[in-house]
């Protein structure tokens, strides 16, 4: 979920034999920089990957866009329509647009689901244990209902 979805997609791209499909919940469509901002958060072979300090559906640095179209298997995108952490619904649409219609006979479709829930939707378990959410992220009834569904 969230930054982990970024990792899952990048792993599917850079280690295609090890990953057959990706489930990305409340995903980003760009490689995010460090937190706090100001540097890279991802390395490949010891070299920083291009990154964006601000998460938007389309970033001014095209090198920071996650090349999801290079994933060899199916990709399921689950985004939150009321996400207060970052615009996961818009970023999932951007990812989906880059995947386009099935790009080959071997690639199944890429369904997306965007309920009116917040960022905690990404955990995908109906009831979250106490203390799991970081400060500032709430678990609203809409989030709980969407996770249960």
GINORRA-V20754 format. One record per pair of residues at least 24 apart in sequence whose C-alpha atoms are under 6 Angstrom apart, sorted by the first residue. I is the first residue (numbers start at 1). J is the second residue. D is the distance in Angstrom with one decimal. If there is no record, write none. Layout:
i->I j->J d->D
i->I j->J d->D
This chain:
i->1 j->25 d->4.6
i->1 j->26 d->5.9
i->1 j->122 d->5.1
i->2 j->26 d->5.1
i->2 j->27 d->5.0
i->12 j->71 d->5.7
i->13 j->70 d->5.7
i->13 j->71 d->5.1
i->20 j->73 d->5.3
i->21 j->73 d->4.8
i->21 j->74 d->5.0
i->21 j->75 d->5.9
i->22 j->75 d->4.8
i->23 j->75 d->5.9
i->23 j->76 d->4.7
i->24 j->77 d->5.0
i->25 j->77 d->6.0
i->25 j->78 d->4.6
i->25 j->79 d->5.8
i->25 j->122 d->4.8
i->26 j->78 d->6.0
i->26 j->79 d->4.4
i->26 j->80 d->6.0
i->26 j->88 d->5.0
i->26 j->122 d->5.5
i->27 j->88 d->5.6
i->28 j->91 d->5.6
i->29 j->65 d->6.0
i->29 j->66 d->5.5
i->29 j->91 d->5.2
i->29 j->95 d->5.8
i->30 j->64 d->5.3
i->30 j->65 d->4.2
i->30 j->66 d->5.0
i->31 j->64 d->5.3
i->57 j->90 d->5.6
i->57 j->91 d->4.5
i->57 j->94 d->5.9
i->69 j->99 d->4.9
i->73 j->107 d->5.9
i->74 j->108 d->5.6
i->75 j->110 d->5.4
i->76 j->110 d->5.6
i->76 j->111 d->5.7
i->77 j->112 d->4.7
i->78 j->112 d->5.6
i->78 j->113 d->4.9
i->79 j->114 d->4.8
i->80 j->114 d->5.3
i->80 j->115 d->5.8
i->80 j->117 d->5.1
i->80 j->118 d->5.4
i->81 j->114 d->5.5
i->81 j->115 d->5.5
i->81 j->116 d->4.5
i->81 j->117 d->5.7
i->82 j->116 d->5.3
i->82 j->117 d->5.1
i->82 j->118 d->4.8
i->83 j->118 d->4.2
i->83 j->119 d->4.8
i->117 j->142 d->5.3
i->117 j->143 d->4.6
i->118 j->143 d->5.8
i->121 j->147 d->5.7
